[in-house]
Amino acid sequence: MRTKKPRSGSFTEAARRAQIIEAAIRTVNEIGYARASLAEIARRAGTSKSVLSYHFDGKEELLEQVVGHVFEDAGRRVADAVDAERTAAAKLAAYVRAELAYLREHREPMLAASEILISHRDEHGVPLYLRGGDEAIALLESIIEQGRHAGEFADTDVRVAAITVSHAVDGALTRVQSHPETDLVAYEKELVRLVLRALGASDA
């Protein structure tokens, strides 16, 4: 995903960029991706379109920055949680818990980033979600492979298992979008149990 390097990075400019990203998140959540124009984002940021254009090369780059900001932050949280554990089963449980904890604590940014990821297309018509990397899948594959070698998990196709776990986690976001009242703490506990059981973890 293309990202724009910050301009000669003063604290004020960094703070302004963060403020604009937050305004873009509010705009997408309040009126939807299609109507989230630079003018609407600028209005919610309390500034002008020209200020947005100084910091970002148009709406495309700004919305890509929203996605990058949210998912990079989430990715760091998840990686830290996984690294804190030793066994594969504990790492996999930590992965699921950290993903859902981030969704609980950052619901609005996650909802906006998800909508942008699905709706935004580049100049060739390719959806943004197809342009991202496979960092999450790679992390899950490494955990599942560790569990297979250690005898914690049953023998399985690592790639299929990793994609399945990733999609199961994404399902929590979809559920929150359609049912905002969803109890994510209970959802997390059940999802951890199901994932470990599916992989044949001895403590499932």
C-alpha positions in Angstrom: 0.0 0.0 0.0 1.4 3.4 -1.0 1.9 5.8 1.9 3.1 9.4 1.8 6.1 10.4 3.8 5.4 13.1 6.3 6.6 16.6 5.3 9.5 18.1 7.2 8.1 16.7 10.4 7.3 19.2 13.0 5.2 18.2 16.0 2.4 20.6 14.8 2.3 19.0 11.3 2.1 15.5 12.8 -0.7 16.6 15.1 -2.6 18.1 12.2 -2.2 15.0 10.2 -3.5 12.9 13.1 -6.5 15.3 13.5 -7.3 15.0 9.8 -7.2 11.2 10.0 -9.5 11.2 13.0 -11.9 13.5 11.1 -11.8 11.2 8.1 -12.8 8.3 10.4 -15.7 10.2 11.8 -16.8 11.3 8.3 -16.8 7.7 6.9 -18.7 6.4 9.9 -21.3 9.3 9.9 -22.1 9.5 6.2 -20.4 6.6 4.5 -17.5 6.1 2.2 -19.2 7.3 -1.0 -20.1 10.7 0.6 -16.9 11.2 2.5 -15.5 14.1 0.3 -12.5 16.2 1.2 -14.9 19.1 1.9 -16.9 17.0 4.4 -13.7 15.7 6.1 -12.2 19.3 6.2 -15.4 20.5 7.8 -15.2 18.0 10.6 -11.5 18.7 11.1 -12.3 22.4 11.5 -10.1 23.3 8.6 -10.1 23.9 4.8 -9.6 21.6 1.8 -6.3 23.4 1.1 -4.9 22.3 4.4 -5.9 18.7 3.7 -4.2 19.0 0.3 -1.0 20.2 1.9 -0.8 17.1 4.1 -2.3 14.5 1.7 -2.3 14.1 -2.1 -6.1 14.0 -2.3 -8.9 11.8 -0.9 -7.3 8.5 -2.1 -4.1 9.0 -0.2 -5.9 10.3 2.9 -8.2 7.2 3.1 -5.3 4.9 2.5 -3.6 6.6 5.4 -6.6 5.9 7.6 -6.4 2.2 6.7 -2.7 2.1 7.3 -2.9 4.0 10.6 -5.6 1.7 12.0 -4.3 -1.7 10.9 -0.6 -1.0 11.6 -1.6 0.0 15.1 -3.7 -3.1 15.5 -0.9 -5.3 14.0 1.6 -4.0 16.6 -0.8 -4.7 19.5 -1.4 -8.3 18.2 2.3 -9.0 17.6 3.2 -7.8 21.1 0.5 -10.0 22.6 1.7 -13.1 20.6 5.3 -12.5 21.4 4.6 -12.4 25.1 3.5 -16.1 25.0 5.6 -19.2 24.6 3.4 -22.1 23.5 1.6 -22.2 20.2 -1.8 -22.6 21.8 -1.2 -19.6 24.0 0.1 -17.6 21.1 -3.0 -18.4 19.0 -5.3 -17.6 21.9 -3.4 -14.3 22.4 -3.8 -13.5 18.7 -7.6 -13.9 18.8 -7.9 -12.0 22.1 -5.8 -9.1 21.0 -7.7 -8.8 17.7 -11.0 -8.6 19.5 -9.7 -6.4 22.3 -8.5 -3.9 19.7 -12.0 -4.0 18.1 -13.6 -3.4 21.5 -11.3 -0.5 22.3 -11.1 1.1 18.8 -14.5 0.3 17.3 -15.0 3.5 15.3 -11.6 3.4 13.6 -12.0 -0.3 12.8 -15.4 0.2 11.3 -14.2 3.1 9.2 -11.1 1.3 8.0 -13.1 -1.8 7.2 -15.5 0.2 5.0 -12.7 2.0 3.2 -10.8 -1.3 2.7 -13.8 -2.9 1.0 -15.1 0.2 -0.9 -11.9 2.0 -2.0 -10.5 1.1 -5.5 -7.4 2.3 -7.2 -7.1 3.8 -10.7 -7.3 0.3 -12.1 -10.4 -0.6 -10.2 -8.6 -2.9 -7.8 -10.2 -2.9 -4.3 -7.8 -1.7 -1.5 -8.2 -5.0 0.4 -6.6 -6.9 -2.5 -3.5 -4.6 -2.4 -2.5 -5.3 1.2 0.1 -7.7 2.4 -0.3 -11.0 4.1 1.3 -10.1 7.4 -1.6 -11.4 9.5 -1.7 -14.7 7.6 2.0 -15.1 7.8 1.9 -14.6 11.6 -0.9 -17.2 12.0 1.0 -19.7 9.7 4.1 -19.4 11.9 2.0 -20.0 15.1 0.2 -23.0 13.6 3.4 -24.4 12.2 5.0 -24.1 15.6 2.0 -26.0 17.1 2.2 -28.8 14.5 5.9 -29.4 15.2 5.5 -29.3 18.9 2.6 -31.7 18.8 0.2 -29.1 20.2 -2.0 -29.0 17.1 -3.2 -31.7 14.8 -1.6 -32.2 11.4 -3.3 -29.8 9.1 -2.8 -27.6 6.0 -1.2 -24.6 7.6 -2.3 -22.1 5.0 -5.9 -23.2 5.0 -6.0 -23.1 8.8 -4.4 -19.7 9.0 -6.9 -18.2 6.5 -9.8 -19.8 8.3 -8.7 -18.3 11.6 -8.2 -14.9 10.0 -11.7 -15.0 8.5 -13.2 -16.1 11.8 -11.7 -13.1 13.5 -12.9 -10.8 10.7 -16.3 -12.2 11.3 -16.4 -10.4 14.6 -16.1 -7.1 12.9 -18.9 -8.0 10.4 -21.1 -9.0 13.4 -20.5 -5.7 15.2 -21.4 -3.8 12.0 -24.7 -5.5 11.7 -25.3 -6.0 15.5 -23.6 -3.2 17.4 -24.9 -4.6 20.7 -22.7 -7.7 20.3 -20.9 -8.8 23.5 -17.4 -9.0 22.2 -16.0 -10.3 25.5 -18.3 -13.4 25.2 -17.6 -13.6 21.5 -13.9 -13.6 22.2 -14.1 -16.4 24.7 -16.1 -18.6 22.5 -14.0 -17.9 19.4 -10.8 -18.9 21.3 -12.4 -22.1 22.4 -13.6 -23.0 18.9 -10.2 -22.2 17.2 -8.2 -24.2 19.7 -10.6 -27.1 19.5 -10.6 -27.0 15.7 -6.8 -27.3 15.6 -6.9 -30.2 18.2 -5.2 -28.3 21.0 -4.8 -30.5 24.0 -6.1 -27.9 26.4 -9.1 -26.9 24.2 
